[in-house]
Amino acid sequence: NPIGCGDCLCAGIAATLADGGDVLSAIKFGMAAAADNLRSLLPARLDRTKVDALAATVAFDQIA
């Protein structure tokens, strides 16, 4: 369900930054929260264990 993915992205970024995390970690967690939301039928029913596992798989490429 794509409803709420942007909200989950923003909330994941904000929560990580509020906990003292760095910007790249915050973006990874936000992306993972949005991805977990996308997999669910109802919006914003996130599973922290799944979000943490997804966040570990997010990778960044450097653009030249």
C-alpha positions as CSV (number, residue, x, y, z in Angstrom):
1,N,0.0,0.0,0.0
2,P,1.7,3.2,-1.1
3,I,-0.5,5.4,1.2
4,G,1.7,6.8,3.9
5,C,5.1,5.8,2.4
6,G,6.2,9.4,2.4
7,D,5.1,9.9,6.0
8,C,7.0,6.8,7.0
9,L,10.1,8.0,5.2
10,C,9.9,11.4,7.0
11,A,9.2,9.8,10.4
12,G,12.0,7.3,10.1
13,I,14.5,10.1,9.2
14,A,13.2,12.4,12.0
15,A,13.2,9.6,14.6
16,T,16.8,8.6,13.8
17,L,18.0,12.2,13.8
18,A,16.2,12.9,17.1
19,D,18.0,9.8,18.6
20,G,21.4,11.4,17.6
21,G,21.9,9.3,14.4
22,D,23.8,10.6,11.4
23,V,22.1,11.8,8.2
24,L,23.0,8.7,6.1
25,S,21.7,6.3,8.8
26,A,18.5,8.4,9.1
27,I,18.0,8.2,5.3
28,K,18.5,4.4,5.4
29,F,16.0,4.0,8.2
30,G,13.5,6.2,6.5
31,M,13.8,4.3,3.3
32,A,13.4,1.1,5.1
33,A,10.3,2.4,6.9
34,A,8.8,3.4,3.6
35,A,9.6,0.0,2.1
36,D,8.0,-1.9,5.0
37,N,4.9,0.3,4.7
38,L,4.7,-0.5,1.0
39,R,4.6,-4.2,1.8
40,S,1.6,-3.8,4.2
41,L,-2.1,-3.7,3.4
42,L,-2.8,-1.0,5.9
43,P,-0.6,2.2,6.1
44,A,1.9,2.8,8.9
45,R,1.7,-0.6,10.5
46,L,5.5,-1.0,10.7
47,D,7.5,-3.9,12.2
48,R,10.6,-2.5,13.8
49,T,12.5,-5.8,13.3
50,K,11.7,-5.7,9.6
51,V,12.6,-2.1,9.3
52,D,15.9,-2.6,11.0
53,A,16.7,-5.5,8.7
54,L,15.7,-3.5,5.6
55,A,17.8,-0.6,6.7
56,A,20.8,-2.8,6.8
57,T,20.3,-3.5,3.1
58,V,20.0,0.1,1.9
59,A,23.1,1.1,0.0
60,F,24.2,4.4,-1.5
61,D,26.1,5.0,-4.8
62,Q,28.4,7.9,-5.2
63,I,27.6,10.1,-8.2
64,A,30.6,11.6,-9.8
